[in-house]
């Protein structure tokens, strides 16, 4: 058994002249929550459909839970739960019947599995309601319940927070975190909502124009989330000498001196005093945090 | 086949809960009911004359008010009209999965796509034959109520086998309807295909090539274009069966291989 729940090798998908996914190499470790970020049309859903064997790659290979995802619907689907794009259900069937349909097709005879996910996704009061009468949020819950019905080892979720109210978003986030941490479920979730991914994912992949342009592991994410002191003076060279002699380590980014030591962040007044005493007072001194959003916008060219 | 019985159970549940099932039953019951109305008109020629057009229509459609003519009407409706009427079933069974975007829930499952498609075809067949039985039953009740002559057990047996066989022949044209519902990912293309084949069937029959054109065979079998034995032969049945198998294969292949982006 490999360490990876998902592996793609040069995954490429073309629709006519449109290159939707461009030689993507994904490695998602077992037990991690992988956030797949991208703008609308970046290639997230196409990648997910390829992972689930719904579309055939133009080039490259896909492996899910050590099994090649091949044509003809071959794959380890008994161990994979999924939610793709907008939620859908048979409108004439009740919530319970929709879940029973999925349960039957998964070959699960025990009907308590349906009851379990109905309770887990807070659908008890809607269980006997026809799916056609559900709100978008509850349809999304039904979709998530269907994904969890067979207690899968891997969840592939496309925009799982879509249509949920703020409380629902928090609830689903906690549910996914619990599944990953307590049950070792691997979660691969796509989103264009950065805060959602930022709060949940242990690793993030950014897809832009079909290409996986960056992967941020736990360390890089922690770095992104960390504070830093940014300083600008009229004479940055003199300021660097003053700070160096005071024992501060720093980096220079464009025309800004960046210090990431905890002491400097907690005592910016000390840094200011050193520069003032050196006759080179700061014209800007601020504790900043580059968040995922800034980073994402920078990478994707401000989203254009 | 992996999970066929599971898929069958699911398809039966979906049909059982749908509004399309009673809709088709009501639709099909209109055929013997309309036939019954024509019988009433034909039984009373004086009243028929005073009714103008409808009596002419009744004479063309049923001819005389007796059981053989009435059974002929039902057989013709099933075999010829069935190409349009029965097509509603595969169009709904296959097309709805795309128009309601539920197809994505049927693709990455331990139950194979072959099992799902086969179950859909079996349910199409069961539904079609059940509707034919229903039509036949309503026809018997209508004929009894109108009280028409010419009844015999032999006639009943012959009419039953003709009507059911006509339905089976029509059923053989349905796989291509399912294929176009899948290919077109919805309802429009298969309806277009159905009307196109009916149109071509008329032309083929008029040109005398109906025995070679699969979509003309059920109507020719029903005797709508004259005595069946003179027109269609073994080659007609073989072509029809091959068409059905080709449609089945094409639909299965499409579900296995096509990109599913709905």
Interface residues (C-beta under 8 A of the other chain):
Chain A: X49 X52 X53 X54 X55 X56 X71 X72 X73 X75 X77 X78 X80 X82 X84 X85 X86 X88 X89 X90 X91 X92 X93 X97 X100 X101 X102 X104 X105 X106 X107 X146
Chain B: X3 X6 X7 X9 X10 X13 X14 X17 X18 X19 X100 X101 X102 X104 X105 X106 X107 X108 X109 X110 X111 X112 X113 X116 X256 X257 X259 X260 X261
